[in-house]
């Protein structure tokens, strides 16, 4: 395991950035829009992708200005209901950024330490699982369960017990394997330490302070009165069929299944940028690469355009991507209500336009 410290520079910690009021009409304008030359180039590109089957919503912001915030394709194909920038999508593994932030919030308030063993909060684990720490869970290096292990998701206690009893994969800290189970355990720790249901903790500590008024788990009753995209599974446009939303099973908390829109995800970026959610020290921990490019909930990558913070997600019926080029002050949010392979070409096409390489966008 190795650690790569990140210098976030003026974007997060300097004094030259103007203060941004989270959720105001200036930082996140209402409704769909495309403005400026770049905004219209983004829009033209996405209209072309929509003709090929892309369906979702996109926000692109540069230097604090939202250039594009718009929906494409259908939120519900059968009812011919269109996506808009206000439509909610299941963001799949992008949800992990909030789980990691929840742990960092508790660490910041000295309710726990990232080096604490899991047994301090979840009871004894068998050897060698007993040496696993919160840091190991955050970085997918706990090695607690083998791939494909049958775990019990109905209740928190059942899930924790099933992890303890599952075959061990590796000594904690020795191997990396991306796993959702670790982030479900993190949600369990948040509940134990805070004494609150995981979703209530996120509401109180994050979503309300950041003005993310349209963000909740997919099964939340609030979503019944909001525009929610239907997810479509299938390998081609012709094969797409609607899938019902995920059910309220406790084990779905932690790694996935938060529903939100592009504007609220951008509000989260602004809240982190302005340190309205976490302290400078916690942000530095979150945006440090510990194993390869794996930070706490985010991938941390050095590119030719500077430091990139990214998080993607995928389910059979949804795809999502959140990219933040901190040196360029460029944010790209892409939410898709199918999974037929549009996430990467859409994101790469938007990046090429943003970095002046539009001539090679197909």
C-alpha positions in Angstrom: 0.0 0.0 0.0 1.3 3.4 -0.7 0.1 7.0 -0.2 0.2 9.9 -2.6 -0.6 13.2 -1.0 -2.6 15.7 -3.0 -2.0 19.4 -3.2 -5.4 20.9 -4.0 -4.1 24.4 -4.4 -6.2 27.5 -4.8 -9.3 25.6 -5.9 -10.1 24.3 -2.5 -8.0 26.2 -0.1 -6.7 29.4 -1.6 -8.0 32.9 -0.9 -8.5 33.9 -4.6 -11.7 32.0 -5.1 -14.9 34.0 -4.6 -17.3 32.7 -2.0 -20.1 30.7 -3.6 -23.6 30.6 -2.0 -24.6 26.9 -2.3 -27.9 26.4 -4.1 -28.5 30.0 -5.2 -29.8 30.9 -8.6 -26.4 32.1 -9.7 -24.4 29.0 -9.0 -27.1 26.5 -10.1 -29.6 28.1 -12.5 -33.0 26.5 -12.7 -34.3 24.6 -15.7 -32.5 23.4 -18.8 -29.9 25.7 -20.4 -27.0 25.8 -22.9 -25.0 29.0 -23.0 -22.0 30.4 -24.7 -20.0 28.8 -27.5 -18.9 25.8 -25.4 -22.4 25.2 -24.0 -23.9 25.0 -27.5 -21.0 22.7 -28.6 -21.8 20.4 -25.7 -25.5 20.5 -26.6 -24.9 19.8 -30.3 -22.7 16.8 -29.4 -25.3 15.4 -27.0 -28.2 15.8 -29.4 -26.2 13.7 -31.8 -25.6 11.1 -29.1 -29.3 11.1 -28.3 -30.0 10.1 -31.9 -27.8 7.0 -31.2 -29.7 6.1 -28.0 -28.2 8.3 -25.2 -30.8 9.1 -22.6 -30.1 11.1 -19.5 -29.1 14.5 -18.1 -25.8 16.4 -18.2 -24.3 19.4 -16.4 -21.0 21.0 -17.3 -19.5 23.9 -15.3 -16.3 25.8 -15.9 -14.8 28.4 -13.5 -18.0 28.5 -11.5 -20.3 29.1 -14.5 -22.8 26.4 -15.6 -22.5 26.2 -19.4 -24.8 23.3 -19.9 -27.6 21.8 -17.7 -30.0 19.8 -19.8 -31.9 16.6 -20.2 -31.9 14.3 -23.3 -34.0 11.4 -24.4 -36.9 9.8 -22.4 -37.3 9.5 -18.7 -40.1 7.1 -19.5 -40.1 5.7 -23.0 -43.6 4.1 -22.8 -45.2 7.4 -21.6 -43.0 9.6 -23.9 -41.9 11.6 -20.8 -38.7 13.5 -21.6 -35.7 13.8 -19.3 -34.8 17.3 -18.0 -32.0 18.6 -15.9 -34.3 18.2 -12.9 -35.0 14.5 -13.5 -33.7 12.2 -10.7 -31.5 9.2 -11.5 -30.2 6.3 -9.5 -26.5 7.2 -9.4 -25.3 3.7 -8.4 -21.7 3.8 -7.1 -21.5 7.5 -7.2 -23.4 7.1 -3.9 -20.1 6.0 -2.3 -18.8 9.6 -2.2 -21.4 10.3 0.5 -20.7 7.2 2.5 -17.0 8.1 2.6 -17.9 11.7 3.5 -20.1 10.4 6.4 -17.1 8.5 7.9 -14.9 11.5 7.5 -17.5 13.7 9.2 -17.5 11.4 12.2 -13.7 11.2 12.2 -13.6 15.0 12.1 -15.8 15.2 15.1 -13.8 12.6 16.9 -16.6 10.1 17.1 -14.3 7.5 15.5 -10.8 7.2 14.0 -10.0 5.8 10.5 -7.5 3.5 12.1 -10.1 2.0 14.4 -10.7 -1.7 14.0 -14.2 -2.7 12.9 -14.7 -4.8 16.0 -14.9 -1.6 18.1 -18.2 -0.9 16.5 -19.5 -4.1 15.0 -18.4 -6.7 17.6 -15.7 -9.4 17.3 -14.5 -10.6 13.9 -12.7 -13.9 13.5 -9.0 -13.9 12.7 -7.6 -12.5 10.3 -10.6 -10.3 9.8 -10.2 -9.0 13.3 -7.4 -6.7 12.2 -9.5 -4.9 9.5 -9.9 -1.1 10.0 -12.2 1.6 8.7 -9.4 2.7 6.4 -9.3 -0.7 4.9 -13.0 -0.5 4.1 -12.7 2.9 2.6 -9.9 1.7 0.3 -11.3 -1.7 -0.6 -8.4 -3.5 1.1 -10.2 -5.2 4.0 -10.2 -8.6 2.3 -13.2 -9.7 4.4 -15.2 -11.8 1.9 -14.4 -13.7 -1.3 -15.9 -12.6 -4.6 -19.5 -14.0 -4.9 -19.9 -14.7 -1.2 -23.6 -15.1 -0.2 -24.4 -12.3 2.2 -27.6 -11.4 4.1 -28.9 -7.9 3.2 -32.3 -7.7 4.9 -31.1 -6.2 8.2 -28.0 -4.5 9.5 -27.3 -7.2 12.1 -27.8 -10.0 9.6 -25.5 -8.4 7.1 -22.7 -7.9 9.6 -23.0 -11.5 10.8 -22.9 -12.8 7.3 -19.7 -10.9 6.6 -18.1 -12.3 9.7 -19.1 -15.8 8.7 -18.1 -15.6 5.0 -14.9 -17.1 3.7 -12.0 -14.6 4.0 -10.3 -13.4 0.9 -7.0 -11.9 2.2 -5.3 -10.5 5.3 -6.6 -7.0 5.8 -4.4 -4.4 4.1 -2.6 -6.8 1.8 -4.8 -6.9 -1.3 -7.1 -4.5 -3.2 -10.4 -5.6 -4.6 -13.3 -3.2 -5.3 -16.3 -4.4 -3.3 -19.7 -3.0 -2.4 -19.8 -5.0 0.9 -17.1 -2.8 2.5 -19.2 0.3 1.9 -22.3 -1.4 3.3 -20.3 -2.1 6.4 -19.3 1.6 6.5 -23.0 2.5 6.5 -23.5 0.1 9.5 -20.7 1.9 11.4 -22.2 5.3 10.6 -25.5 4.1 12.1 -23.9 2.6 15.2 -21.7 5.6 16.0 -24.3 8.3 15.2 -27.4 6.4 16.6 -29.3 7.4 13.5 -30.5 5.6 10.4 -28.0 6.0 7.6 -30.4 8.0 5.4 -31.2 10.4 8.2 -27.6 11.0 8.9 -27.0 11.9 5.2 -30.0 14.3 5.3 -29.0 16.1 8.4 -25.2 16.3 7.9 -25.0 16.7 4.1 -28.1 17.0 1.9 -29.9 19.8 3.9 -26.8 21.9 4.6 -25.8 21.7 0.9 -29.3 22.5 -0.3 -29.6 19.1 -2.1 -33.3 19.2 -1.8 -33.9 16.5 -4.4 -31.5 13.9 -3.1 -32.6 10.7 -1.2 -32.6 7.0 -1.6 -34.6 5.7 -4.5 -37.3 4.2 -2.3 -37.9 7.4 -0.3 -41.5 8.6 -0.3 -40.4 12.1 -1.4 -39.5 10.7 -4.8 -43.2 9.9 -5.6 -43.8 13.6 -6.2 -40.6 14.3 -8.2 -39.6 13.5 -11.8 -37.8 10.2 -11.5 -36.2 8.5 -14.6 -37.2 4.9 -15.2 -34.2 2.7 -15.7 -33.9 0.5 -18.8 -31.9 -2.7 -19.1 -30.7 -4.2 -22.3 -27.7 -4.4 -24.5 -29.1 -2.4 -27.4 -31.7 0.3 -27.8 -34.1 -2.2 -29.4 -33.7 -4.5 -26.4 -34.3 -1.9 -23.7 -37.0 -2.8 -21.2 -38.0 -0.9 -18.0 -36.8 -2.1 -14.6 -38.5 -1.4 -11.3 -36.6 0.8 -8.8 -34.5 -0.9 -6.1 -36.5 -2.0 -3.0 -35.9 -0.8 0.6 -33.5 -3.5 1.7 -31.2 -2.4 4.5 -28.1 -3.7 2.7 -28.6 -1.4 -0.3 -27.4 1.4 1.8 -23.8 2.5 1.6 -22.6 1.5 -1.9 -25.5 2.6 -4.1 -29.1 3.6 -4.7 -29.1 7.3 -4.0 -31.4 9.2 -6.4 -30.5 12.7 -7.4 -30.2 15.1 -10.3 -27.3 16.9 -12.0 -27.9 20.1 -10.2 -27.8 18.6 -6.7 -24.5 16.8 -7.5 -23.1 20.1 -8.6 -24.3 21.6 -5.3 -22.3 18.9 -3.5 -19.1 19.9 -5.4 -19.7 23.5 -4.4 -20.3 22.6 -0.8 -17.1 20.6 -0.7 -15.2 23.3 -2.5 -16.3 26.0 0.0 -15.7 23.7 2.9 -19.4 23.9 4.0 -19.5 20.2 4.5 -16.1 19.0 5.6 -12.9 20.7 6.9 -9.7 21.2 5.0 -8.1 18.3 6.8 -11.0 15.9 5.9 -11.0 17.0 2.3 -7.3 16.3 2.1 -7.9 12.8 3.4 -10.7 12.2 0.9 -8.7 13.4 -2.1 -5.5 11.4 -1.3 -4.7 8.3 -3.4 -3.8 5.4 -1.1 -3.8 2.3 -3.3 -3.3 3.1 -7.0 -5.7 5.9 -7.7 -8.1 4.9 -4.9 -9.0 7.7 -2.5 -11.9 7.7 0.0 -14.9 7.3 -2.3 -13.2 8.9 -5.2 -10.5 8.0 -7.8 -7.7 10.5 -7.8 -5.8 10.8 -11.1 -3.1 12.9 -12.6 -3.8 13.9 -16.2 -2.3 16.2 -18.8 -5.0 18.7 -17.7 -4.1 18.5 -14.0 -5.6 16.6 -11.1 -8.9 14.8 -11.8 -11.2 13.6 -9.1 -13.7 11.1 -10.6 -16.4 8.7 -9.5 -18.5 6.5 -11.8 -21.4 4.1 -11.2 -23.3 1.4 -13.1 -26.3 -0.8 -12.7 -28.0 -2.9 -15.3 -30.4 0.0 -16.0 -28.3 3.1 -15.0 -24.9 4.7 -15.6 -23.4 7.8 -13.9 -20.2 9.8 -14.0 -19.0 12.7 -11.9 -15.7 14.3 -12.9 -14.0 17.3 -11.3 -10.8 18.7 -12.9 -9.7 20.8 -10.0 -6.9 22.6 -11.7 -9.1 23.5 -14.6 -12.1 24.2 -12.4 -14.2 22.0 -14.7 -17.0 19.8 -13.5 -18.8 17.3 -15.7 -21.9 15.4 -14.4 -23.5 12.7 -16.6 -26.5 10.6 -15.5 -28.0 8.0 -17.8 -31.1 5.8 -17.5 -29.8 2.9 -19.5 -26.6 0.9 -19.5 -25.7 0.3 -23.2 -22.3 1.9 -23.1 -22.8 5.6 -23.4 -21.1 6.8 -20.2 -17.5 6.7 -21.5 -18.1 8.1 -25.0 -20.3 10.9 -23.7 -17.8 11.9 -21.0 -14.8 11.7 -23.3 -16.7 13.7 -26.0 -17.5 16.4 -23.5 -13.9 16.5 -22.3 -12.6 16.8 -25.8 -14.8 19.8 -26.4 -13.9 21.4 -23.1 -10.2 21.0 -23.8 -10.4 22.4 -27.3 -10.3 19.1 -29.2 -13.8 19.1 -30.6 -12.5 18.3 -34.1 -11.9 14.7 -33.0 -15.3 14.2 -31.4 -17.3 11.6 -33.4 
